[in-house]
């Protein structure tokens, strides 16, 4: 099995940045965010979804599969600040050079990570390598849209055609996977304001589980896994989730209908 790191991030408005950029000093976080959403809606005509550089990362979750090892977790703990989360993510790349796998990571997660790493001065030499120091990265690096060191499943399955892109939740559901299970990225800010960071991290973990299982089906489709290998990887994950026995893992297992 390949050395694979499936990842997903959850974000909230960067209210400190919003204060500086839009002159919103004196407002509390909730009102700053409302102003940012309002300005964005004026800009787009309908959407409040903020530009990439105005997001702040509050969770990074991953599935790591290499050799005999499988793990599902969120980086850091609930007390970790944004810089620590980002540094841990890129440190893992520096150490293990995994294939990154995401759903819309090229369109959202990685650009946000780039901007926030820039803000915090996070170093990530292996991630940014493009062949100057390591020739193996010249034709296969993390930065090129069409290279495999980062596989954005949404982009690849849509044949790099934005009009054909699909939501992870719908693809997962079509495959008999749990999908969002009642949570969505749109509710993360409200959960954050309510102090439910653990709930956000758990939701992020279920997203990477869905993404990982779609990735296994993708590897089956292109012949990198045969039917027996695919079934074995799915069973390995079922066994892991049952062994960990955390509430959101139990819920995920109960909703997983794929054969």
C-alpha positions as CSV (number, residue, x, y, z in Angstrom):
1,X,0.0,0.0,0.0
2,X,1.3,3.5,-0.8
3,X,2.5,5.9,1.8
4,X,-0.7,8.0,1.8
5,X,-1.9,11.0,3.9
6,X,-5.6,11.9,3.4
7,X,-6.3,15.3,4.9
8,X,-9.0,17.9,5.4
9,X,-9.2,21.2,7.2
10,X,-11.9,23.1,8.9
11,X,-11.9,26.9,9.1
12,X,-13.5,29.9,10.6
13,X,-13.3,33.6,9.6
14,X,-10.0,35.2,10.3
15,X,-11.6,37.9,12.5
16,X,-8.3,39.5,13.4
17,X,-7.4,39.9,9.8
18,X,-10.9,41.2,9.1
19,X,-10.5,43.9,11.7
20,X,-7.3,45.1,10.1
21,X,-8.4,44.9,6.5
22,X,-11.9,46.4,6.9
23,X,-11.5,48.8,9.8
24,X,-13.6,46.8,12.1
25,X,-11.8,47.6,15.4
26,X,-14.0,47.7,18.4
27,X,-16.4,45.0,17.2
28,X,-16.4,41.6,18.9
29,X,-15.6,38.4,16.9
30,X,-19.2,37.6,16.0
31,X,-19.9,41.0,14.7
32,X,-16.7,41.2,12.7
33,X,-17.6,37.9,11.1
34,X,-21.1,39.1,10.3
35,X,-19.5,42.2,8.6
36,X,-17.1,40.0,6.6
37,X,-19.9,37.8,5.4
38,X,-22.0,40.9,4.5
39,X,-19.1,42.4,2.5
40,X,-18.5,39.1,0.7
41,X,-22.2,38.8,-0.2
42,X,-22.1,42.4,-1.6
43,X,-19.0,41.4,-3.7
44,X,-20.5,38.1,-5.1
45,X,-24.2,38.9,-5.1
46,X,-25.2,35.8,-3.3
47,X,-22.4,33.8,-1.6
48,X,-20.9,34.6,1.9
49,X,-18.1,32.1,1.4
50,X,-15.0,34.1,2.2
51,X,-11.9,34.4,0.0
52,X,-9.1,31.9,0.9
53,X,-6.9,34.4,2.7
54,X,-9.6,35.3,5.1
55,X,-10.0,31.9,6.6
56,X,-8.3,30.7,9.8
57,X,-7.7,27.0,10.4
58,X,-9.2,25.4,13.5
59,X,-8.8,21.7,12.7
60,X,-6.7,19.5,10.4
61,X,-7.6,15.9,10.3
62,X,-5.9,13.0,8.6
63,X,-5.9,9.3,7.7
64,X,-2.4,8.0,7.4
65,X,-1.8,4.6,5.7
66,X,1.7,3.2,5.2
67,X,3.0,-0.4,5.5
68,X,1.1,-2.0,8.3
69,X,0.2,1.3,9.9
70,X,-3.2,3.0,9.8
71,X,-4.2,6.0,11.9
72,X,-7.1,8.5,11.9
73,X,-6.6,11.6,14.0
74,X,-6.7,15.4,14.3
75,X,-3.4,17.2,14.6
76,X,-2.5,18.7,17.9
77,X,-5.1,19.0,20.6
78,X,-8.0,21.4,21.3
79,X,-5.6,23.8,23.0
80,X,-3.2,23.9,20.0
81,X,-3.1,27.3,18.1
82,X,-3.3,27.6,14.4
83,X,0.5,27.8,13.9
84,X,1.1,24.5,15.7
85,X,-1.6,22.8,13.6
86,X,0.0,24.0,10.3
87,X,3.5,23.2,11.5
88,X,2.6,19.7,12.4
89,X,1.0,19.2,9.0
90,X,4.1,20.3,7.1
91,X,6.5,18.5,9.5
92,X,4.7,15.3,8.6
93,X,5.3,15.9,4.9
94,X,9.0,16.7,5.6
95,X,9.4,13.5,7.6
96,X,7.5,11.0,5.6
97,X,7.0,12.5,2.0
98,X,3.5,10.9,1.7
99,X,1.2,11.1,-1.2
100,X,-1.4,13.7,-0.2
101,X,-5.0,12.9,-1.0
102,X,-7.9,15.4,-0.6
103,X,-11.3,16.3,-1.9
104,X,-11.0,19.9,-3.3
105,X,-7.6,20.3,-1.6
106,X,-6.2,22.1,-4.6
107,X,-9.2,24.4,-4.8
108,X,-9.5,25.2,-1.1
109,X,-7.4,23.4,1.6
110,X,-3.9,23.9,0.2
111,X,-4.3,27.5,-0.8
112,X,-5.6,28.3,2.7
113,X,-2.7,26.4,4.2
114,X,-0.3,28.4,2.0
115,X,-1.7,31.7,3.1
116,X,-1.8,30.8,6.8
117,X,1.7,29.3,6.7
118,X,2.8,32.6,5.2
119,X,1.1,34.5,8.0
120,X,2.8,32.4,10.7
121,X,6.2,32.0,9.0
122,X,5.9,28.2,8.9
123,X,8.7,26.5,7.0
124,X,7.9,23.5,4.8
125,X,10.9,22.8,2.5
126,X,9.8,19.3,1.4
127,X,6.4,20.5,0.5
128,X,7.6,23.4,-1.6
129,X,10.4,21.3,-3.4
130,X,10.0,21.5,-7.1
131,X,13.2,19.8,-8.3
132,X,15.9,22.3,-7.5
133,X,17.3,20.3,-4.5
134,X,15.7,16.9,-5.3
135,X,15.4,15.9,-8.9
136,X,12.7,13.4,-8.1
137,X,10.4,16.3,-7.5
138,X,11.0,17.9,-10.9
139,X,8.3,15.8,-12.6
140,X,6.2,14.8,-9.5
141,X,5.8,17.4,-6.8
142,X,3.1,18.7,-4.4
143,X,2.5,21.9,-6.3
144,X,1.6,20.8,-9.8
145,X,-2.1,20.2,-10.4
146,X,-1.4,17.2,-12.6
147,X,1.2,15.4,-10.5
148,X,0.4,12.6,-8.1
149,X,2.2,13.7,-4.9
150,X,-1.1,15.5,-4.3
151,X,-4.2,13.8,-5.6
152,X,-7.2,16.0,-5.5
153,X,-9.9,13.5,-6.0
154,X,-12.6,16.0,-6.8
155,X,-10.4,17.6,-9.5
156,X,-9.2,14.3,-11.0
157,X,-12.7,12.6,-11.1
158,X,-14.1,15.7,-12.8
159,X,-11.4,15.4,-15.5
160,X,-10.1,18.8,-14.3
161,X,-13.3,20.3,-15.4
162,X,-14.9,22.6,-12.8
163,X,-18.4,22.2,-14.3
164,X,-18.2,18.5,-13.6
165,X,-17.1,18.8,-9.9
166,X,-19.2,17.1,-7.3
167,X,-19.7,17.4,-3.6
168,X,-17.9,14.8,-1.4
169,X,-21.1,14.2,0.5
170,X,-23.1,13.2,-2.6
171,X,-20.3,11.0,-4.0
172,X,-19.8,9.3,-0.7
173,X,-23.6,8.7,-0.4
174,X,-23.7,7.2,-3.9
175,X,-21.0,4.8,-2.8
176,X,-22.8,3.7,0.3
177,X,-20.6,5.7,2.6
178,X,-21.8,7.8,5.5
179,X,-21.3,11.3,4.0
180,X,-21.8,14.3,6.3
181,X,-24.0,12.6,8.9
182,X,-25.9,15.8,9.8
183,X,-22.9,18.2,10.0
184,X,-21.5,20.5,7.3
185,X,-18.8,23.0,6.8
186,X,-21.4,25.8,6.9
187,X,-22.1,25.0,10.6
188,X,-18.5,25.1,11.7
189,X,-18.5,28.8,12.7
190,X,-21.6,28.4,14.8
191,X,-20.0,25.3,16.5
192,X,-16.9,27.3,17.1
193,X,-18.8,30.2,18.7
194,X,-20.5,27.6,20.9
195,X,-17.1,26.3,22.0
196,X,-17.5,22.9,20.4
197,X,-14.0,22.5,19.0
198,X,-14.1,18.8,19.7
199,X,-17.2,18.4,17.6
200,X,-15.5,20.3,14.7
201,X,-12.5,18.0,15.0
202,X,-14.7,14.9,15.0
203,X,-16.6,16.2,11.9
204,X,-13.3,16.8,10.1
205,X,-12.3,13.2,10.9
206,X,-15.4,11.8,9.4
207,X,-14.7,13.9,6.3
208,X,-11.3,12.4,5.8
209,X,-12.7,8.9,6.4
210,X,-15.2,9.5,3.5
211,X,-12.3,10.9,1.4
212,X,-10.1,7.9,2.2
213,X,-12.8,5.4,1.2
214,X,-13.5,7.2,-2.0
215,X,-9.7,7.1,-2.6
216,X,-9.7,3.3,-2.1
217,X,-12.5,3.0,-4.7
218,X,-10.5,5.2,-7.1
219,X,-7.4,3.0,-6.7
220,X,-9.7,0.0,-7.4
221,X,-11.1,1.7,-10.5
222,X,-7.6,2.3,-12.0
223,X,-6.2,-1.1,-11.1
224,X,-3.9,-0.1,-8.3
225,X,-6.0,-2.3,-6.0
226,X,-7.7,-5.5,-7.0
227,X,-11.1,-6.5,-5.5
228,X,-9.5,-8.5,-2.8
229,X,-7.1,-5.8,-1.9
230,X,-9.9,-3.2,-1.8
231,X,-12.0,-5.4,0.5
232,X,-9.0,-6.0,2.8
233,X,-8.3,-2.2,3.1
234,X,-11.9,-1.5,3.9
235,X,-11.9,-4.3,6.5
236,X,-8.7,-2.9,8.0
237,X,-10.4,0.4,8.4
238,X,-13.6,-1.1,9.9
239,X,-11.4,-3.0,12.4
240,X,-9.5,0.1,13.3
241,X,-12.6,2.2,13.9
242,X,-14.2,-0.6,16.0
243,X,-11.0,-0.9,18.1
244,X,-10.8,2.8,18.7
245,X,-14.4,2.8,19.8
246,X,-15.0,6.6,19.8
247,X,-18.6,7.8,19.4
248,X,-18.2,9.4,16.0
249,X,-16.4,6.3,14.8
250,X,-19.2,4.1,16.0
251,X,-21.7,6.4,14.2
252,X,-19.6,6.2,11.0
253,X,-19.5,2.4,11.1
254,X,-23.2,2.2,11.7
255,X,-23.9,4.4,8.6
256,X,-21.3,2.6,6.4
257,X,-23.4,0.5,4.0
258,X,-20.8,-0.2,1.3
259,X,-20.2,-4.0,0.8
